[in-house]
Amino acid sequence: MLDELEKKAGDYEERFASCSQGILLALQEHFNLGNAEVLKAATAMPGMALRGDTCGAVVAGIMALGLAFGRERADDFAAVTRTTSAARKLCKRFEAEFGGCNCRDVQHGIFGRSFNLTDPKEGMEFVKANAIKKCRRPSERAARITGELILEERRKNALPVLD
């Protein structure tokens, strides 16, 4: 199940050229989370509007964790704790593999440099560096780690696993 999720996230990353939407859609389909409006909300998430900030793959993973077991009522602080704890685990595991959670850190690990994606010239250099293919791996890993965390939480709390 997780191998399929990982592959689908990578395929969607390449198809959409969007780490956030690719991973989120794969997680939505796999775990029956959210809807098209949620996917739409992830449009500008890669690198936080291409600024090099939080990687869209991490943002999408955190969004999926919130959809999976976030709070629905303002007073459900247990859900906040559960979701935030899982999000920190995602970040920690992603950082261990890619050197950070920021897009520019991930880029540096992959390309030996980071790109200013708000600059059209550097954006084209990013594309020419085969970024869509090379960014597949962080996308796949973020989806898999998120999937593992969702399954772990569902099993721990006797929630439906849906695998």
N, C-alpha and C positions, 0 to 999 in steps of 0.2 A: 504494500500500500504506500509506504513512504518513498520507495524508489519511483513509483509512478507519479507521485506528487512532485518530487524533485525534478523529474524529467519534464513534466508538464509546465512547471514554473519556468524552467530554462527555455522551453519552446515558446512560451508566451512572452518571455522577456525579449527574445529575438523577433518575434512577430510584431509586438507592439512598440519595440524600442523604448520600453518603460519598465524599469525594475519594479516600481510600486504597483502598477496596474497588472503586470504579468503575474507577480507573486500573489497579489490579493485575489485575482480571479481564480488561480489554481487552488488556493485555500478555500475560497467560497464554494467552488464546485465540489471539492473533496469533502468538506465538512458541512455543506449546506448552510452557509453563513451569509447573512445580509442579502443585498439585492443590487440592481444596476445603479441605484443612486449612491450606494457605498463605493462602488467601483469608480463612478464618476468623480466622487470626492477625492480620489487618489490621483487625479490627473496631474497636478503640479507638484507631487511629492518627490520625484527623483531629485536627490540632493537638496531638498527644500527649495523648490523653484530653480533648480540648476545652479544654486549658489555654492555647492560643495559641502553643505552642511549634512545633516543626518541622511544616510543612505536610504533611498526609497524602499529598498528591500527590507530594511529594518522597520521603517515606518509601516509598511504593509503588514509585516508580521505582527507589530503591536496593534494595528487596527483589527487584524483577525483575532488576536487574543481578546480584545475588547468585545468583539462580536460573539465570541465563543462563551465567555463567562464574565463579561463586564456587568456593571450595575444597570438596572432598569429603574430603580427608585433612588432618590437622593439620599435616603437613610441607609442604604445597603453598603455599609463600610466594609463588610467582609468581602464583598465582590471587588471593591477597590483594592483591598489588600491582596487578594488572590490574583487579580489581573496585573497589578503593579509588580508583584513578586515574579510572575511569569515573564513579564516584559524585561525585568532586570536580568533574568536568566538568559533570555534571548540575546540581549546586548552583550553580556559577559562572554557567552559562547561565540558570538559573531566576532567580537573584538579579538578573542584568542586566535581565531583563524585568519582574520584579515587585518589585524593591527589597529583597528578602531572601528567606530560606527559611522564616522563621517565619510561622505562620498570622496572627498579629496584624499583621505587616508587610504581608502580602498583602492582608488585610482593609483596612488603612489606605489602600493604593493603590487599592482598588476602591471603598470606601465613604466615604473621607475620615476614617475612625475605625476603631477595632477594637472588638470585642464580647467581653465576658467570657461565653463560652459555657457556663461552669459555673453561671452565674446564670440561673435560669429566665426572669426578666423580660427580660434582655438576649438570651437565646436566642430569645425570641419576637420581639424587635425585629429580630434577625438574619434570621429567617424572613420577617418583614414587609418587610424591605429587599430581598426577592427574591434572597436569598443563593444558593439552589439554582441559579438561572439564572446569576447573576453569577459564581459560583465555577466555572462551566463552563470559562471560558477558561484559568485556571491549570491546571486538570485536563487539558485538552486539550494544552496546551503541555508539561506534564511528561511526558505519555505520548509525545508526538512526539519530544521530546528523548531520552527513554530509548530509544525505538525506533531512533532514529538511532545512538545509541551502541552498541546491541546489534548492529545491522547492520554498523557500522564495525569493531567488534571481531571479528565473525564473518568478515568479508571479509579483515581483516588476518591472521587466524590460520587461514584456509582452513577455517573451520567451516561447517556447513550454514546457509544463509541463511533458508530456509523462507519465501520470499515468493512 
